[in-house]
Amino acid sequence: MIKFEELIESLILPLVAYPNEVEIIKVSESTDNLEYKVLVNENDLGRVIGKGGTIAKAIRTVLYAGASKEGKKIHLDIDSK
């Protein structure tokens, strides 16, 4: 079983300048759906989202692959505090 909080953390923390301010919140979980919200420092938001959303899209792609392997769907929101 994949630990999605740890996976999200391992993908986000190397990107940010303020790793101690990263919060990963499990919003909801059902048998086939997961929803997470990641809160980062306002100055790190651009680093995590990337130009045109490319980094956020790549992070979501990794998460989608892991979730589909377990027969689930995952949704990730990225926002600043």
C-alpha positions in Angstrom: 0.0 0.0 0.0 1.3 3.4 -1.0 1.6 6.1 1.7 0.5 9.1 -0.3 1.4 11.6 2.4 5.0 10.4 2.3 5.0 10.4 -1.5 3.6 14.0 -1.7 6.2 15.1 1.0 9.1 13.5 -0.9 8.0 15.3 -4.1 7.3 18.7 -2.6 10.0 19.2 0.0 13.0 19.4 -2.4 11.3 22.2 -4.3 10.6 24.6 -1.4 12.8 27.1 0.5 10.7 26.8 3.6 10.2 23.0 4.1 9.1 23.5 7.8 6.0 25.4 6.6 4.7 22.6 4.3 1.4 21.1 5.4 -0.1 18.0 3.8 -3.8 17.6 4.7 -5.9 14.6 3.9 -9.2 16.2 3.0 -11.2 13.1 2.3 -10.8 9.4 1.7 -13.3 6.8 0.4 -12.8 3.4 -1.0 -11.9 4.7 -4.5 -11.1 8.4 -4.0 -8.5 10.4 -2.2 -8.2 14.1 -1.8 -5.2 16.0 -0.4 -4.4 19.7 0.1 -0.8 20.9 0.3 -0.2 24.3 1.9 3.2 26.0 1.3 4.7 29.3 2.1 3.5 32.1 -0.2 7.0 32.5 -1.5 7.2 28.8 -2.4 4.0 28.6 -4.4 5.6 29.4 -7.7 8.3 26.9 -7.1 5.8 24.1 -6.5 3.4 25.0 -9.3 6.1 25.9 -11.9 5.9 27.9 -15.1 2.6 27.2 -16.6 1.8 24.6 -14.0 4.4 22.1 -15.3 5.8 21.0 -12.0 2.3 20.7 -10.4 1.2 18.6 -13.4 4.2 16.3 -13.0 3.6 15.8 -9.3 -0.1 15.0 -10.0 1.0 12.6 -12.8 3.1 10.6 -10.3 0.3 10.6 -7.8 -2.3 9.5 -10.4 0.0 6.6 -11.4 0.4 5.4 -7.8 -3.3 5.8 -7.1 -4.4 4.0 -10.2 -2.1 1.1 -9.3 -4.3 0.7 -6.2 -7.5 1.2 -8.1 -8.1 4.7 -6.7 -8.4 8.2 -8.0 -6.5 11.1 -6.3 -7.0 14.8 -6.3 -4.3 17.3 -5.1 -4.8 21.0 -4.4 -1.8 23.2 -3.9 -2.2 26.5 -2.2 -0.3 29.0 0.0 -0.9 29.7 3.7 
